[in-house]
Amino acid sequence: MDDTTQNTETAESGAGPGHNRPAADWARWTKKRTFVRALEGTYGEMMGQVYDVPRVYPSRDHKWHGGPQSYGKEIINPADAPVAQSIETHIKAFGPYGTNVNHGHLNSAAFYVMRGRGYDHHDGVRHDYDAGDMLMVPNGVVHQHFNDDKEEMVVLIMKAKPLFLFMHMVFQKTVKMPPSEATKEQLDYVPPTDL
């Protein structure tokens, strides 16, 4: 079997060498990012850095990105907030009946639903939630988030992704790219300014 035959069979079956490559040249896959910072210097210097870093990170200081159906902003991650090396938090805002990328990753994730109501598909099973609920996405589950209302839905996402990446557990699979089309209501939607 030559490489062309193997690649064709791999693409059709979804498994095999290269099956974890991104579905397209998506900016989240191609931009340079810091996943884990270097731990360098003396123990005293590192301890001093831990005590000197800010403890409060206002989400309003970060810009929304994405659209047209959902937007996100990273608040704490190893690249931007030296207070934490092993956790990552971000906020997602979904426009009316908006959704995001269908994907999977090795790290689990905890979602706190701040506003609105929605549902997830986890390996094809639907899970409904409302404001005030916590949702757990277990390790390795293919999932997608959906706003189930004409009002916005906002969630806070917390995960140990940097720790998993540090341990070289890098599996990240995009099953379906985020939608680029949108309804008039979604195009008119603006993420919240109070977060």
N, C-alpha and C positions, 0 to 999 in steps of 0.2 A: 504494500500500500504506500503510495507516495504522499507527500505533505498536502497536496491539493485535495486528494481523496479524503485524507484524515480530517482536514479542516472543514470540508463540506459535511462530512458525517458528524463532526463535533457541533457545528452550527445547527444541524437539524435535531440532534439529540439534546443539546444544551449541556453536555458534559464532556470532559476530556481536557487536554492541554489548551489553555487559553480561554476556557469557558468563563472565567471570572473577569475578563476584560470589560471595560465600560461599553455600553450600548452605542455611545456616540462620543464625539469630542466635546464633552460637557465641561464647563469651567471648573466645577467642583473637583473634577478628576485631573485637570491639567494645570491648575495654579499651584505654585509652590506654597507649602504650609509647614508649620512647625507642629509636629505631633508630640514630641517629647523633648524637653530642654536638656542641654548638657548639665551634668552635675560636676562642677569644677570649682576648685579653690579649697580653702581650708574648712574644717568643720565649723570653726568660729564664724567665718564669713557666711557660710550657708545658714547657720542659725540666726545670724544677724539679719540676713535677707528675709527669713521667715517672719521675724518680729517687726521688720520695717515696712512690709508691704501693706497696702490698703486692705481693709476688711470689708468695705462696702463698695459695690460696683453698680452704680446707677444704670439701669437698662436704657434710660433715655439718652445716655452718652454714646450709644451705639446706633448705627444706621440700619434700617431695614434693607434687605436685598431680596431678589427673586421676583415673583409674580408670573402671570397675572392672577393665578388662583390662590397661591399661598406665598407668604413672605417669612423670612427668618432673620434673626440676629443672634450672633454668638456673644455670650456675656462672659463666661469664665472658661478658659482653655489654656493649655501650656504656652501658646504663642503670645497671648495678650494679657494674662493675669497670673503673675508669678506666685500667687498665693496657693495655687493648686497644681500639682503635676499629674495627678491620677484621675481627675474627674473633668467633665465638660458639661456645661449647661448652656442651653439656648432657648429662645422663645420662638414659637411659630404662630403666625396669625393667618387664618384661612378666611377668604372672602366668601360671599354667599354660595353655598353648595360647592365650595372649593375642595381641591384635593392636592396631593403632592406625588412625588416619585414613588413607584412601587419598588421596594428594595429589601435587602436583608443584610445583616452583619452579625459577627460573632458576639459582640457585647450586648448585654441586656440593656434596657432603657426603662426609666420610670417617667411617666407623663402625669403632670398635675393639670387638670382642665380648669383654667382660670375663668373663662367665659364661654358661653354657648353650649352647644351639644353636638355630638358627632358619633362616629363609629370607626372602627378599624376592621380590616380583613387581616387575619393572621393565618397564613397557610390555607386561605379560602374560607375560614370560619369568621363570622361577623361578631363583633363585640361592641355594644352600645355604651355610651357614657354621657354624663352631664357635668355642668360646672360643679366643682367641688370634688369630683371623683378622681381617683388615681388609677392609671392604667399601667400595667406591666407588659412590656414586650420582651419575651424570653429570648435567650441566646439563640441565634441561628434561624429565627422565624422570618419568612418572607412576609412583609406587611406593607400596608398603605393606610393613610389617615384621610378621613372624609369629614367635612363639615356637613351636618344634616339639617341645615336651616338657612334661611335667607339672612339672618343676623350673623355677625362675625363669630368665629370660634378662635380662642387663644389658648395655647398650651405651653407650659414650662417643661422642658425635657432635661433630664439629668441622667448621665451615664458615665461609666468608667472606661470609655473608649480609649483614652490615652494609655491607660494601664494595659489594656488588651493589645494595643499596637506595640507597646514596649516589649511585651512578651512575644512579639512577632505573630500574633493571631490577627492577621491583616485581612481576612476574607471580608469583602464588601461587594455585594452584588446588586447591580441595577437591573431590575426585571423589565421595567417600562419607564421611559423617561417622563419627567413631569409634563403635564399638558401645556402647550403653548397657546392653544385657543382659549377663548373666554367669552362668557355672556356679557351683555351690556352692564349688568349689575356687578359682575366681577371686575370689569374694566374700570368702573366707577369707584370701586372699593379702594380705600386708603387705610393702611394699617394704623393701629392706635398711636396717638402721640403721647399718651400718658404712660407708656411703657418703654 
